[in-house]
Amino acid sequence: MPIEIERKFLVVSDAWRAAAHAVVRMAQGYINDMDALDAGRQRASVRVRIAGEEGFLNLKSRETGHTRQEFDYPIPLADAEALLALCVGGRIDKRRHYVRHGGRLWEIDEFLGDNAGLVVAELELEQADAAFERPAWLGAEVTDAQRYYNLALAARPYSTWSAAERGDE
């Protein structure tokens, strides 16, 4: 069974941009929504993603935190486009930048559209307590903060958050 161990952090400066070696535009949506998960009617999120010119169908178990089951399948681009049109809630648009730091690959998501202004760094690890070098541009860890999950951002975009939720106060 595929397991994803991922840590998620806010980004506090643009210093990472100089080290970015690739960027991919992404659009994604969800077949189910936060309400179904919160009510316990479903135990996994079902995501459709277009990354560049590739389509994917992804399922993640609903646990909060850094360790979840994840199943990711490539699908034809035309199928991904058709499925994206069927998604509920909002759509996530972002640019994913790939940055190597301390021997690890960081994924920096720069959100667009209704989530513009939010920049989050993700790091996949081989085990939950694996050591990693913390870049200077890395801010607070938000791995356990559900509102930063893409599914939650599709339902309640960053543009609707209060100043306190954004940390502006």
N, C-alpha and C positions, 0 to 999 in steps of 0.2 A: 504494500500500500504506500503510495507516495505521500511523504510528509514534507510540509514547508515549515522551516524555522526561520522566521523573519523578524527583524527589529526595525522599528519605524521612528524617525526623529524629525523635528522641525529643523529648518535651515535658517541660520541667522545672518548670513552674508552671501554675496555673490562670488566669493573667493574660489569656489569650486569650478566656476565657468572656465577658467584658464586650463584646467586639467581634463575637461570633458573631451572625450575622444570620439564620441558618436552621439547622435540624437535621432529619435524615432517619434514621429507624430502618432498619437493613439486616440481612438474613439472607442468608448465602451458603454454598454448598457446592461441592464439586468432583467432577466425573464421573471424573477420574483422581486419582492420588495422587502424593506425593513420590517414592515408590519407583520408579514407572514413569518419572518424569523423571530421577531420579538414575541409573537403570540404562540410560538412553538408549533405552528402548522407545518413548517419546513425546517429541516436540519442542515441545509446547505444553501449557499448563494449560487446562482447560475448566471454566469457572465458571458457576454458576447463581446469580443474585442477585435478591432481592426488595428494592426500595428504595421504602419507603412503600407505595404501591398499584400499583407498576409492576414488571414482570418483565424480566430481561435474560439473554441468553446471551453469554458473553465468552470469547474465546480469546486467550492471550498466549504469545508465543514464550518459550522457556525460558532465554534469556540472563540472567545475573546482571548487575546494574548499572542504570544510569539509562535506557538506550535499548532498547526492545523493540518488536516488532510487536504490535499490539493490534487485535482485531476485536470490536466490541460491537454486539449486535443486540437491539432490543426484542422481547419475546415476550409473549403473553397471560399475565396473572397466574396463571390456572389451570394453564397449562403450566409456569410457573416453580415453582409449588407442587408439582406432580407430579414434576418433575425434581429438585427439592430432596430429595424423599423417596428418590430413587435414588442420591444422592451417597455417595461413600465417605469414610472418615475422619470427623473431627468437623465440626461446623457453626460458622461464624463468625457471632456476633451482635455488633452494634456500633451506636453512634450516630455519624453523620457530621455534624460541625459545619462550617459554611462561614464563613470569616473573611477579610475583606479587610484586607491590610496592605501598605503600600508599593506600591500600585497592582496588586497581584497577589491572586489568590484561593487561599487555603490551605484544604485539607481536613484537618480534625482528626478522626481516628478514635479514639473512646473505646470500647474493647472491653468486652464484657459476658461473662457466663457463665464458661467455663473460661479466658478470656483477660482477665478483669476485672483492672484495675490497670494495664494497658498503654494508653498514649496516644501516638499517633504522628501527626505532621504530614506531609502530602504536598503537593508543589508541582509542577505540570506546567509545563514550560518549552518555549519555541519552539526552543531549541537547548541542547545539553548544558552549554555554558559561559556561558549567559546570566546576567547579573548580577541579583541580587535583594537587597532590603533584609532583613536578618536580624532577626526580632522578638526581643525580650528573653526570651520564653518558650521559645525554640527551644534544644534541647540538641544532643547529638552526632548527627552524620549516620550513618544506618544503611542507606543505599541499597544498599551492597554486602554487607550482612549477611543472608544468606538466611533465617535463623531469624525475621526480622521480616516476611517475605512472608506474605500471608494463607494461601496454600497450605500453607506450613510450620506456621503457627499452627493450622491445622485438624488437621494430623497430630500435632503436639506443642505443646499449648497452653502459654501463658505460666505457668499455675498449676503446671506440672511442671518449670519451669526452676529451676536451682540459684541460690543467692544471687549467685554470681559471674556467671552468665549475665545476671541481672537488673541487675547493677551495684550490688548492695546491699553489696558487700564493699569 
